[in-house]
Amino acid sequence: MVTGGSSPIAVGTTAALTEVLDALHGLVDDRDRASVEELQRRANELRLRVLVVGEAKRGKSTVLNALLGRTVLPTGVVPLTAVATTVRHGSPEGVEVVFADGSAQNEALAALPLFVTERENPHNVRRVTAVTVSLDAPLLVGGVEFVDTPGTGSVFEHNTVEATASLTRMDVALFVFSVDPPVTAAERDWLRQVRRDAVRVICVLNKVDYLAETEVVEAAAFTRDILAAELGHDAPLWPVSARRALAAAEDGAGVGDPQWDAFLDALRHYLATHARDDLGVSIARRGAAIARSCEEEAAASLAALALDDQQLAERLGQFRAHIDLVSRDRLDAVAIVDASVERLITDNAAQADELFRTVGPTLADEVASRAEMLEGPLRQIEEQLIEGAGDRIRETVEQWRSTRTEELAAAVVAMDRQLREHLDRHIRAVRDAASDLFDVALPAPLTVGRLVETRPFRYALGPDIGQTEALAASVRTHLPGKLGLRQVQRYTRDRALVLLDRQLGRVRADFAERLRETGRQLRRVVDTEYDAGAGRIAAAVEAVAAQRQHHAEQAGALRGPFEAKVEAARSVGLSFETFLRPSGPTQVDDGAKG
């Protein structure tokens, strides 16, 4: 699907947009200057930013590799949180890596996995903040750049500040669904946010080669219904096999995918006809939001200056009381989150213990009883029993982990939603107070909250290593007849219980770590969103109060700069809006209604 609701902007308006951005740059302070400068760079470079988004294991990297015509991005692993990989046109080909200390280094393409995969850079020990790949690929010619993002999914780790920043710098979203499994509730929530932030959304349904043709039709119809419900209109969808397309592009050995070829043609047509227009709309939209913030802050300052000292003191007192109340309420909300997280961890541990008590003995007996059906040396029988125990334990634990993942996901999503609603009330309270006390119209902004998974869970079912265990195994497996068989059975039964308890403990610890990280990131989001939605207004009002106290006799003189800033910010905002005139949506049909 390629769909959007923005109107085309003539190519000749690029210079006009640049002029408006220059005017905005002269209005902002240090908090917004970097954002405006990035918009200026992208307007000058005519670079459309396309984020490849979706849940973990949907095949996002494979889709992007297929678009590029060769394997560039590592697949089969989960990328690190906040290490988004940007791919743009460039020669010579290579990788630029930026680190948290601001330093950068250039590497060959082959070095990419060292910086963006969990296996090579566990827990981001290299402290990578950004990776840019320069590639001589036909699709990238003309200014488009693709960004491979970490997968979202089981909602156990809140998105980082860098991941959120990637969304705010997005122009177009390439949303990757797949047939395994169908659209999830978390995915629908993610789609709502992406649709709000992106000028246009492009959707594909990947991995159709996993299903029969009739099953593909059913999966595509189901996904289209979800898209229509979330986007508000019928949404074309491209069912594709990126794996087959990539294989065909690389060596011709694989069977090509006609639907992929049709999708690629449609994407090329879009980039040739609408990409520059959508870039202008996206930049104008973000510039208008910054201009509104400037106008709001200046208007709040101007309204405060219009009061005499006594009125200002009274209203400041009332306003500060609102701030204090909201601050206390915010702390209460965070405390509730912490308590909820710990309650989920405790409940999860109790369920794991209950599973061990109810399933463990039966599973161990089943493993041991298989000994009488096996033939061969006792050492070989024992090894087969332990291997079988590992398979049964992995199956049992994974089934429980999958069920608990869904249950905890729902609990965390509910907690996230509750906190966001709480935060919305905080922000509205502060902004309403500023509006009532200082006569400033302030629309309440929407908050942002998303939870993502960053790494897979791995089982550890290998044998214990040590001289004592080796000696015991040697004695056990050399006892004669049924005595040796009973010893092997007793050992494998006990070993199965140990392995089951160990794996359940590891899953419990994994859940607990993710849940606690969720709590930490939720607290971070509270601070970020509060500052964006209410803190700036509060700071502007307090700054005026401080100026009045130090320059009481110059209150009238202080009005001039704020009046000028209000008018200038309003004018800049209106100028941006001229690039945002709505028209009917433009889209490329998928041609596969089936």
TIVO-917393 format. One record per residue (C-alpha): residue in one letter; residue number from 0; x, y, z. Coordinates in nm, 2 decimals. Layout:
<recs>
A, NUM, X, Y, Z
...
</recs>
This chain:
<recs>
M, 0, 0.00, 0.00, 0.00
V, 1, 0.11, 0.35, -0.07
T, 2, -0.13, 0.60, 0.07
G, 3, -0.14, 0.95, 0.21
G, 4, -0.34, 1.26, 0.25
S, 5, -0.11, 1.54, 0.16
S, 6, -0.14, 1.77, -0.14
P, 7, 0.14, 1.80, -0.40
I, 8, 0.38, 2.09, -0.36
A, 9, 0.54, 2.24, -0.67
V, 10, 0.91, 2.19, -0.71
G, 11, 0.96, 2.56, -0.74
T, 12, 0.84, 2.62, -0.38
T, 13, 1.16, 2.47, -0.23
A, 14, 1.32, 2.81, -0.21
A, 15, 1.01, 2.95, -0.04
L, 16, 1.01, 2.67, 0.22
T, 17, 1.38, 2.74, 0.28
E, 18, 1.31, 3.10, 0.34
V, 19, 1.04, 3.02, 0.60
L, 20, 1.28, 2.78, 0.78
D, 21, 1.54, 3.05, 0.79
A, 22, 1.29, 3.28, 0.95
L, 23, 1.20, 3.01, 1.20
H, 24, 1.57, 2.96, 1.29
G, 25, 1.59, 3.32, 1.39
L, 26, 1.30, 3.28, 1.64
V, 27, 1.40, 2.96, 1.83
D, 28, 1.62, 2.92, 2.13
D, 29, 1.88, 2.65, 2.20
R, 30, 1.61, 2.39, 2.27
D, 31, 1.48, 2.39, 1.92
R, 32, 1.77, 2.52, 1.72
A, 33, 1.91, 2.17, 1.64
S, 34, 1.57, 2.05, 1.52
V, 35, 1.53, 2.35, 1.29
E, 36, 1.88, 2.31, 1.15
E, 37, 1.81, 1.95, 1.06
L, 38, 1.50, 2.05, 0.88
Q, 39, 1.70, 2.31, 0.69
R, 40, 1.96, 2.05, 0.59
R, 41, 1.70, 1.81, 0.47
A, 42, 1.52, 2.08, 0.27
N, 43, 1.85, 2.18, 0.10
E, 44, 1.95, 1.82, 0.03
L, 45, 1.59, 1.72, -0.08
R, 46, 1.63, 1.40, 0.13
L, 47, 1.31, 1.20, 0.19
R, 48, 1.34, 0.99, 0.51
V, 49, 1.16, 0.65, 0.49
L, 50, 1.14, 0.45, 0.82
V, 51, 1.11, 0.08, 0.79
V, 52, 0.90, -0.01, 1.09
G, 53, 0.71, -0.31, 1.23
E, 54, 0.73, -0.58, 1.49
A, 55, 1.03, -0.80, 1.56
K, 56, 1.08, -1.09, 1.31
R, 57, 0.85, -0.95, 1.05
G, 58, 1.13, -0.94, 0.80
K, 59, 1.20, -0.57, 0.79
S, 60, 1.57, -0.60, 0.72
T, 61, 1.50, -0.86, 0.45
V, 62, 1.25, -0.62, 0.29
L, 63, 1.50, -0.34, 0.28
N, 64, 1.77, -0.57, 0.15
A, 65, 1.54, -0.68, -0.13
L, 66, 1.47, -0.31, -0.21
L, 67, 1.84, -0.26, -0.23
G, 68, 1.89, -0.57, -0.45
R, 69, 2.15, -0.74, -0.22
T, 70, 2.21, -0.83, 0.14
V, 71, 2.35, -0.53, 0.32
L, 72, 2.17, -0.53, 0.65
P, 73, 2.21, -0.83, 0.88
T, 74, 1.91, -1.05, 0.92
G, 75, 1.81, -1.33, 1.16
V, 76, 1.90, -1.12, 1.47
V, 77, 1.73, -0.85, 1.66
P, 78, 1.89, -0.50, 1.62
L, 79, 2.00, -0.30, 1.92
T, 80, 1.75, -0.05, 2.06
A, 81, 1.83, 0.31, 1.94
V, 82, 2.08, 0.20, 1.68
A, 83, 1.88, 0.28, 1.37
T, 84, 2.06, 0.21, 1.05
T, 85, 2.02, 0.47, 0.78
V, 86, 2.09, 0.37, 0.42
R, 87, 2.15, 0.65, 0.17
H, 88, 2.31, 0.68, -0.17
G, 89, 2.69, 0.73, -0.17
S, 90, 3.02, 0.63, -0.33
P, 91, 3.25, 0.49, -0.22
E, 92, 3.04, 0.24, -0.03
G, 93, 3.09, 0.21, 0.34
V, 94, 2.96, 0.26, 0.70
E, 95, 2.99, 0.57, 0.92
V, 96, 2.94, 0.49, 1.29
V, 97, 2.87, 0.77, 1.55
F, 98, 2.93, 0.71, 1.92
A, 99, 2.78, 0.85, 2.24
D, 100, 3.09, 1.07, 2.30
G, 101, 3.03, 1.24, 1.96
S, 102, 3.32, 1.07, 1.78
A, 103, 3.27, 0.89, 1.45
Q, 104, 3.46, 0.64, 1.24
N, 105, 3.43, 0.49, 0.89
E, 106, 3.42, 0.12, 0.83
A, 107, 3.38, -0.12, 0.54
L, 108, 3.03, -0.26, 0.47
A, 109, 3.13, -0.60, 0.60
A, 110, 3.18, -0.44, 0.95
L, 111, 2.81, -0.33, 0.98
P, 112, 2.71, -0.63, 1.20
L, 113, 2.98, -0.53, 1.46
F, 114, 2.78, -0.23, 1.55
V, 115, 2.41, -0.31, 1.50
T, 116, 2.35, -0.66, 1.61
E, 117, 2.30, -0.80, 1.96
R, 118, 2.55, -1.08, 1.90
E, 119, 2.84, -0.86, 1.80
N, 120, 2.75, -0.56, 2.02
P, 121, 2.56, -0.70, 2.32
H, 122, 2.37, -0.44, 2.52
N, 123, 2.54, -0.18, 2.30
V, 124, 2.87, -0.20, 2.48
R, 125, 3.02, 0.00, 2.20
R, 126, 2.78, 0.29, 2.28
V, 127, 2.67, 0.34, 1.92
T, 128, 2.41, 0.62, 1.87
A, 129, 2.38, 0.62, 1.49
V, 130, 2.49, 0.42, 1.19
T, 131, 2.48, 0.54, 0.83
V, 132, 2.54, 0.32, 0.53
S, 133, 2.65, 0.47, 0.20
L, 134, 2.54, 0.25, -0.09
D, 135, 2.55, 0.27, -0.47
A, 136, 2.19, 0.14, -0.52
P, 137, 1.96, 0.26, -0.80
L, 138, 1.66, 0.31, -0.57
L, 139, 1.86, 0.55, -0.35
V, 140, 1.94, 0.79, -0.64
G, 141, 1.75, 1.11, -0.61
G, 142, 1.76, 1.17, -0.23
V, 143, 1.56, 0.90, -0.06
E, 144, 1.71, 0.73, 0.24
F, 145, 1.58, 0.43, 0.43
V, 146, 1.61, 0.37, 0.80
D, 147, 1.60, 0.02, 0.94
T, 148, 1.46, 0.05, 1.29
P, 149, 1.46, -0.19, 1.59
G, 150, 1.16, -0.42, 1.59
T, 151, 0.86, -0.36, 1.81
G, 152, 0.67, -0.64, 1.96
S, 153, 0.62, -0.80, 2.30
V, 154, 0.60, -0.46, 2.48
F, 155, 0.85, -0.53, 2.75
E, 156, 1.10, -0.25, 2.70
H, 157, 0.99, 0.11, 2.64
N, 158, 1.13, 0.28, 2.33
T, 159, 1.44, 0.49, 2.40
V, 160, 1.47, 0.86, 2.34
E, 161, 1.67, 0.79, 2.02
A, 162, 1.40, 0.56, 1.88
T, 163, 1.14, 0.82, 1.95
A, 164, 1.36, 1.09, 1.79
S, 165, 1.37, 0.86, 1.48
L, 166, 0.99, 0.88, 1.46
T, 167, 0.99, 1.26, 1.49
R, 168, 1.23, 1.28, 1.20
M, 169, 1.03, 1.05, 0.98
D, 170, 0.86, 1.16, 0.65
V, 171, 0.72, 0.83, 0.52
A, 172, 0.67, 0.49, 0.69
L, 173, 0.72, 0.16, 0.52
F, 174, 0.52, -0.06, 0.76
V, 175, 0.61, -0.43, 0.74
F, 176, 0.34, -0.69, 0.84
S, 177, 0.37, -1.06, 0.79
V, 178, 0.15, -1.37, 0.78
D, 179, 0.31, -1.51, 1.10
P, 180, 0.13, -1.41, 1.31
P, 181, -0.15, -1.18, 1.19
V, 182, -0.18, -0.82, 1.31
T, 183, -0.14, -0.79, 1.69
A, 184, -0.29, -0.54, 1.93
A, 185, 0.05, -0.38, 1.99
E, 186, 0.10, -0.35, 1.62
R, 187, -0.23, -0.17, 1.58
D, 188, -0.12, 0.08, 1.85
W, 189, 0.21, 0.13, 1.68
L, 190, 0.03, 0.19, 1.34
R, 191, -0.18, 0.46, 1.50
Q, 192, 0.13, 0.65, 1.61
V, 193, 0.32, 0.60, 1.28
R, 194, 0.01, 0.72, 1.08
R, 195, 0.00, 1.03, 1.30
D, 196, 0.37, 1.11, 1.25
A, 197, 0.42, 1.01, 0.88
V, 198, 0.30, 1.21, 0.58
R, 199, 0.24, 0.88, 0.40
V, 200, 0.23, 0.51, 0.50
I, 201, 0.34, 0.23, 0.27
C, 202, 0.23, -0.12, 0.38
V, 203, 0.34, -0.47, 0.27
L, 204, 0.24, -0.81, 0.40
N, 205, 0.56, -1.02, 0.40
K, 206, 0.64, -1.39, 0.41
V, 207, 0.35, -1.49, 0.19
D, 208, 0.56, -1.78, 0.06
Y, 209, 0.49, -1.95, 0.40
L, 210, 0.13, -2.00, 0.31
A, 211, -0.09, -2.16, 0.05
E, 212, -0.25, -1.92, -0.20
T, 213, -0.59, -1.94, -0.03
E, 214, -0.43, -1.87, 0.30
V, 215, -0.26, -1.56, 0.16
V, 216, -0.59, -1.43, 0.04
E, 217, -0.74, -1.48, 0.39
A, 218, -0.44, -1.32, 0.57
A, 219, -0.44, -1.02, 0.33
A, 220, -0.81, -0.96, 0.37
F, 221, -0.78, -0.97, 0.75
T, 222, -0.49, -0.72, 0.74
R, 223, -0.67, -0.49, 0.50
D, 224, -0.97, -0.48, 0.74
I, 225, -0.74, -0.38, 1.03
L, 226, -0.57, -0.11, 0.81
A, 227, -0.90, 0.03, 0.71
A, 228, -1.02, 0.05, 1.07
E, 229, -0.70, 0.22, 1.19
L, 230, -0.64, 0.45, 0.89
G, 231, -1.00, 0.55, 0.83
H, 232, -1.02, 0.44, 0.47
D, 233, -0.97, 0.14, 0.25
A, 234, -0.60, 0.06, 0.25
P, 235, -0.43, -0.12, -0.04
L, 236, -0.18, -0.38, 0.07
W, 237, 0.10, -0.55, -0.11
P, 238, 0.14, -0.93, -0.02
V, 239, 0.50, -1.01, -0.10
S, 240, 0.79, -1.25, -0.03
A, 241, 1.10, -1.04, 0.03
R, 242, 1.30, -1.35, 0.08
R, 243, 1.22, -1.48, -0.27
A, 244, 1.27, -1.14, -0.42
L, 245, 1.61, -1.10, -0.25
A, 246, 1.73, -1.45, -0.37
A, 247, 1.62, -1.37, -0.72
A, 248, 1.80, -1.03, -0.72
E, 249, 2.12, -1.17, -0.58
D, 250, 2.19, -1.48, -0.79
G, 251, 1.87, -1.57, -0.98
A, 252, 1.86, -1.91, -0.81
G, 253, 1.54, -1.83, -0.63
V, 254, 1.19, -1.81, -0.78
G, 255, 1.10, -1.45, -0.82
D, 256, 0.79, -1.28, -0.67
P, 257, 0.56, -1.11, -0.93
Q, 258, 0.39, -0.92, -0.65
W, 259, 0.72, -0.79, -0.53
D, 260, 0.80, -0.67, -0.88
A, 261, 0.47, -0.48, -0.90
F, 262, 0.53, -0.33, -0.56
L, 263, 0.88, -0.22, -0.65
D, 264, 0.74, -0.05, -0.97
A, 265, 0.47, 0.13, -0.77
L, 266, 0.73, 0.25, -0.52
R, 267, 0.96, 0.38, -0.79
H, 268, 0.67, 0.56, -0.94
Y, 269, 0.58, 0.72, -0.61
L, 270, 0.94, 0.83, -0.54
A, 271, 0.96, 0.99, -0.89
T, 272, 0.63, 1.17, -0.87
H, 273, 0.54, 1.24, -0.50
A, 274, 0.85, 1.21, -0.29
R, 275, 0.97, 1.57, -0.31
D, 276, 0.61, 1.70, -0.25
D, 277, 0.58, 1.48, 0.06
L, 278, 0.91, 1.59, 0.19
G, 279, 0.79, 1.95, 0.17
V, 280, 0.47, 1.87, 0.36
S, 281, 0.66, 1.68, 0.63
I, 282, 0.91, 1.96, 0.68
A, 283, 0.64, 2.22, 0.69
R, 284, 0.43, 2.02, 0.94
R, 285, 0.72, 1.99, 1.18
G, 286, 0.82, 2.35, 1.13
A, 287, 0.47, 2.47, 1.20
A, 288, 0.47, 2.27, 1.53
I, 289, 0.79, 2.45, 1.64
A, 290, 0.65, 2.79, 1.54
R, 291, 0.34, 2.72, 1.75
S, 292, 0.56, 2.65, 2.05
C, 293, 0.74, 2.97, 2.00
E, 294, 0.42, 3.17, 1.97
E, 295, 0.27, 3.00, 2.28
E, 296, 0.57, 3.08, 2.50
A, 297, 0.59, 3.44, 2.38
A, 298, 0.21, 3.49, 2.42
A, 299, 0.23, 3.36, 2.78
S, 300, 0.52, 3.59, 2.85
L, 301, 0.33, 3.89, 2.70
A, 302, 0.01, 3.81, 2.89
A, 303, 0.21, 3.80, 3.22
L, 304, 0.37, 4.14, 3.14
A, 305, 0.03, 4.29, 3.09
L, 306, -0.05, 4.24, 3.46
D, 307, 0.05, 4.48, 3.73
D, 308, 0.28, 4.36, 4.01
Q, 309, 0.00, 4.26, 4.25
Q, 310, -0.20, 4.08, 3.98
L, 311, 0.11, 3.90, 3.86
A, 312, 0.21, 3.80, 4.21
E, 313, -0.15, 3.66, 4.28
R, 314, -0.17, 3.47, 3.95
L, 315, 0.18, 3.34, 3.98
G, 316, 0.09, 3.21, 4.32
Q, 317, -0.21, 3.03, 4.18
F, 318, -0.01, 2.90, 3.88
R, 319, 0.27, 2.77, 4.10
A, 320, 0.01, 2.60, 4.32
H, 321, -0.11, 2.42, 4.00
I, 322, 0.25, 2.32, 3.92
D, 323, 0.31, 2.19, 4.27
L, 324, -0.01, 1.99, 4.26
V, 325, 0.07, 1.84, 3.92
S, 326, 0.43, 1.76, 4.03
R, 327, 0.30, 1.57, 4.34
D, 328, 0.05, 1.39, 4.12
R, 329, 0.32, 1.30, 3.88
L, 330, 0.53, 1.14, 4.15
D, 331, 0.22, 0.95, 4.27
A, 332, 0.17, 0.82, 3.91
V, 333, 0.53, 0.71, 3.89
A, 334, 0.50, 0.53, 4.23
I, 335, 0.19, 0.35, 4.10
V, 336, 0.39, 0.24, 3.79
D, 337, 0.67, 0.11, 4.01
A, 338, 0.43, -0.08, 4.23
S, 339, 0.25, -0.22, 3.93
V, 340, 0.58, -0.35, 3.78
E, 341, 0.68, -0.52, 4.10
R, 342, 0.33, -0.67, 4.14
L, 343, 0.36, -0.81, 3.78
I, 344, 0.71, -0.95, 3.86
T, 345, 0.58, -1.12, 4.18
D, 346, 0.27, -1.26, 4.01
N, 347, 0.49, -1.39, 3.73
A, 348, 0.72, -1.57, 3.98
A, 349, 0.43, -1.73, 4.15
Q, 350, 0.29, -1.86, 3.83
A, 351, 0.63, -2.00, 3.74
D, 352, 0.65, -2.18, 4.07
E, 353, 0.30, -2.32, 4.02
L, 354, 0.39, -2.45, 3.68
F, 355, 0.70, -2.62, 3.82
R, 356, 0.49, -2.79, 4.09
T, 357, 0.21, -2.91, 3.86
V, 358, 0.41, -3.00, 3.55
G, 359, 0.75, -3.09, 3.68
P, 360, 0.69, -3.43, 3.83
T, 361, 0.49, -3.55, 3.54
L, 362, 0.74, -3.43, 3.29
A, 363, 1.03, -3.59, 3.48
D, 364, 0.85, -3.92, 3.50
E, 365, 0.78, -3.92, 3.13
V, 366, 1.14, -3.86, 3.05
A, 367, 1.26, -4.13, 3.28
S, 368, 1.01, -4.39, 3.16
R, 369, 1.15, -4.36, 2.80
A, 370, 1.46, -4.54, 2.92
E, 371, 1.29, -4.88, 2.90
M, 372, 1.21, -4.82, 2.53
L, 373, 1.57, -4.74, 2.43
E, 374, 1.84, -4.98, 2.34
G, 375, 2.22, -4.95, 2.34
P, 376, 2.49, -4.86, 2.60
L, 377, 2.37, -4.68, 2.91
R, 378, 2.58, -4.38, 2.83
Q, 379, 2.40, -4.35, 2.50
I, 380, 2.06, -4.40, 2.66
E, 381, 2.13, -4.13, 2.92
E, 382, 2.23, -3.89, 2.65
Q, 383, 1.91, -3.96, 2.45
L, 384, 1.70, -3.91, 2.76
I, 385, 1.86, -3.58, 2.85
E, 386, 1.82, -3.46, 2.49
G, 387, 1.46, -3.56, 2.50
A, 388, 1.42, -3.38, 2.83
G, 389, 1.56, -3.07, 2.68
D, 390, 1.31, -3.08, 2.40
R, 391, 1.01, -3.13, 2.63
I, 392, 1.13, -2.86, 2.87
R, 393, 1.19, -2.61, 2.58
E, 394, 0.84, -2.69, 2.45
T, 395, 0.68, -2.66, 2.79
V, 396, 0.86, -2.34, 2.90
E, 397, 0.81, -2.18, 2.56
Q, 398, 0.44, -2.24, 2.56
W, 399, 0.42, -2.09, 2.91
R, 400, 0.64, -1.80, 2.81
S, 401, 0.43, -1.73, 2.50
T, 402, 0.11, -1.72, 2.71
R, 403, 0.27, -1.50, 2.98
T, 404, 0.41, -1.27, 2.71
E, 405, 0.06, -1.20, 2.58
E, 406, -0.08, -1.16, 2.94
L, 407, 0.20, -0.93, 3.05
A, 408, 0.19, -0.74, 2.72
A, 409, -0.17, -0.66, 2.79
A, 410, -0.10, -0.56, 3.14
V, 411, 0.19, -0.33, 3.04
V, 412, -0.01, -0.17, 2.76
A, 413, -0.29, -0.10, 3.01
M, 414, -0.04, 0.05, 3.25
D, 415, 0.12, 0.26, 2.97
R, 416, -0.23, 0.38, 2.86
Q, 417, -0.32, 0.47, 3.22
L, 418, 0.00, 0.66, 3.27
R, 419, -0.04, 0.85, 2.94
E, 420, -0.40, 0.94, 3.04
H, 421, -0.26, 1.06, 3.37
L, 422, 0.01, 1.26, 3.20
D, 423, -0.25, 1.41, 2.96
R, 424, -0.44, 1.53, 3.26
H, 425, -0.13, 1.68, 3.41
I, 426, -0.04, 1.87, 3.10
R, 427, -0.39, 2.00, 3.04
A, 428, -0.41, 2.12, 3.40
V, 429, -0.09, 2.33, 3.36
R, 430, -0.19, 2.46, 3.02
D, 431, -0.55, 2.53, 3.13
A, 432, -0.41, 2.72, 3.43
A, 433, -0.18, 2.93, 3.21
S, 434, -0.48, 2.99, 2.97
D, 435, -0.71, 3.10, 3.25
L, 436, -0.46, 3.31, 3.45
F, 437, -0.27, 3.47, 3.17
D, 438, -0.53, 3.47, 2.89
V, 439, -0.33, 3.25, 2.65
A, 440, -0.50, 3.00, 2.42
L, 441, -0.30, 2.68, 2.44
P, 442, -0.42, 2.36, 2.27
A, 443, -0.33, 2.05, 2.47
P, 444, -0.07, 1.83, 2.28
L, 445, -0.10, 1.46, 2.24
T, 446, 0.15, 1.25, 2.43
V, 447, 0.36, 0.97, 2.28
G, 448, 0.41, 0.63, 2.44
R, 449, 0.53, 0.30, 2.28
L, 450, 0.68, -0.02, 2.42
V, 451, 0.92, -0.24, 2.23
E, 452, 1.12, -0.56, 2.26
T, 453, 1.49, -0.54, 2.20
R, 454, 1.64, -0.89, 2.22
P, 455, 1.53, -1.26, 2.20
F, 456, 1.52, -1.51, 2.48
R, 457, 1.77, -1.79, 2.46
Y, 458, 1.76, -2.13, 2.63
A, 459, 2.06, -2.29, 2.80
L, 460, 2.01, -2.67, 2.82
G, 461, 2.37, -2.79, 2.78
P, 462, 2.51, -3.04, 3.03
D, 463, 2.70, -2.94, 3.34
I, 464, 3.07, -2.97, 3.30
G, 465, 3.30, -3.07, 3.58
Q, 466, 3.51, -3.36, 3.71
T, 467, 3.26, -3.46, 3.97
E, 468, 2.97, -3.48, 3.72
A, 469, 3.20, -3.67, 3.47
L, 470, 3.30, -3.93, 3.73
A, 471, 2.93, -3.98, 3.84
A, 472, 2.83, -4.03, 3.49
S, 473, 3.10, -4.28, 3.43
V, 474, 3.00, -4.48, 3.74
R, 475, 2.63, -4.46, 3.67
T, 476, 2.66, -4.58, 3.31
H, 477, 2.88, -4.87, 3.39
L, 478, 2.66, -5.04, 3.66
P, 479, 2.54, -5.38, 3.55
G, 480, 2.18, -5.46, 3.42
K, 481, 1.87, -5.31, 3.57
L, 482, 2.07, -5.15, 3.85
G, 483, 2.25, -4.93, 3.60
L, 484, 1.92, -4.85, 3.42
R, 485, 1.75, -4.75, 3.74
Q, 486, 2.04, -4.52, 3.83
V, 487, 2.02, -4.36, 3.48
Q, 488, 1.64, -4.32, 3.52
R, 489, 1.68, -4.17, 3.86
Y, 490, 1.95, -3.93, 3.74
T, 491, 1.76, -3.82, 3.43
R, 492, 1.44, -3.76, 3.63
D, 493, 1.63, -3.54, 3.88
R, 494, 1.81, -3.37, 3.59
A, 495, 1.49, -3.30, 3.41
L, 496, 1.36, -3.12, 3.72
V, 497, 1.68, -2.92, 3.76
L, 498, 1.67, -2.81, 3.39
L, 499, 1.30, -2.72, 3.41
D, 500, 1.36, -2.51, 3.73
R, 501, 1.66, -2.35, 3.57
Q, 502, 1.47, -2.25, 3.25
L, 503, 1.17, -2.12, 3.44
G, 504, 1.41, -1.92, 3.66
R, 505, 1.58, -1.77, 3.35
V, 506, 1.24, -1.68, 3.20
R, 507, 1.13, -1.52, 3.52
A, 508, 1.45, -1.32, 3.54
D, 509, 1.41, -1.22, 3.17
F, 510, 1.06, -1.10, 3.23
A, 511, 1.16, -0.91, 3.55
E, 512, 1.44, -0.73, 3.37
R, 513, 1.22, -0.62, 3.08
L, 514, 0.94, -0.51, 3.32
R, 515, 1.18, -0.30, 3.53
E, 516, 1.32, -0.15, 3.22
T, 517, 0.97, -0.06, 3.12
G, 518, 0.92, 0.12, 3.45
R, 519, 1.24, 0.31, 3.40
Q, 520, 1.16, 0.42, 3.05
L, 521, 0.80, 0.51, 3.14
R, 522, 0.94, 0.75, 3.41
R, 523, 1.17, 0.90, 3.15
V, 524, 0.88, 0.95, 2.91
V, 525, 0.68, 1.13, 3.18
D, 526, 0.96, 1.38, 3.22
T, 527, 1.01, 1.43, 2.85
E, 528, 0.64, 1.46, 2.77
Y, 529, 0.57, 1.69, 3.06
D, 530, 0.85, 1.92, 2.96
A, 531, 0.73, 1.93, 2.60
G, 532, 0.36, 1.99, 2.69
A, 533, 0.37, 2.20, 3.00
G, 534, 0.72, 2.27, 3.12
R, 535, 0.80, 2.52, 2.85
I, 536, 0.49, 2.73, 2.93
A, 537, 0.57, 2.72, 3.30
A, 538, 0.94, 2.82, 3.23
A, 539, 0.82, 3.11, 3.01
V, 540, 0.59, 3.25, 3.28
E, 541, 0.86, 3.22, 3.54
A, 542, 1.11, 3.39, 3.32
V, 543, 0.87, 3.69, 3.28
A, 544, 0.83, 3.70, 3.66
A, 545, 1.20, 3.71, 3.70
Q, 546, 1.24, 3.99, 3.45
R, 547, 0.97, 4.19, 3.62
Q, 548, 1.14, 4.16, 3.95
H, 549, 1.47, 4.28, 3.82
H, 550, 1.34, 4.54, 3.57
A, 551, 1.01, 4.65, 3.73
E, 552, 1.05, 5.00, 3.57
Q, 553, 1.11, 4.85, 3.23
A, 554, 0.80, 4.63, 3.21
G, 555, 0.66, 4.83, 2.92
A, 556, 0.99, 4.80, 2.73
L, 557, 0.99, 4.43, 2.77
R, 558, 0.66, 4.39, 2.58
G, 559, 0.81, 4.50, 2.25
P, 560, 1.03, 4.19, 2.19
F, 561, 0.76, 3.95, 2.30
E, 562, 0.50, 4.12, 2.08
A, 563, 0.73, 4.10, 1.79
K, 564, 0.80, 3.73, 1.86
V, 565, 0.43, 3.65, 1.88
E, 566, 0.36, 3.81, 1.54
A, 567, 0.67, 3.67, 1.38
A, 568, 0.60, 3.31, 1.50
R, 569, 0.24, 3.34, 1.40
S, 570, 0.34, 3.46, 1.05
V, 571, 0.59, 3.18, 1.02
G, 572, 0.33, 2.93, 1.12
L, 573, 0.09, 3.06, 0.87
S, 574, 0.36, 3.05, 0.60
F, 575, 0.42, 2.68, 0.68
E, 576, 0.04, 2.61, 0.66
T, 577, 0.04, 2.73, 0.30
F, 578, 0.23, 2.41, 0.22
L, 579, -0.03, 2.20, 0.40
R, 580, -0.35, 2.26, 0.21
P, 581, -0.54, 1.94, 0.22
S, 582, -0.65, 1.75, -0.09
G, 583, -0.77, 1.40, -0.16
P, 584, -0.54, 1.11, -0.08
T, 585, -0.31, 0.98, -0.35
Q, 586, -0.23, 0.61, -0.34
V, 587, -0.11, 0.33, -0.56
D, 588, -0.35, 0.03, -0.57
D, 589, -0.20, -0.30, -0.48
G, 590, -0.37, -0.48, -0.77
A, 591, -0.42, -0.79, -0.56
K, 592, -0.76, -0.75, -0.40
G, 593, -0.80, -1.13, -0.43
</recs>
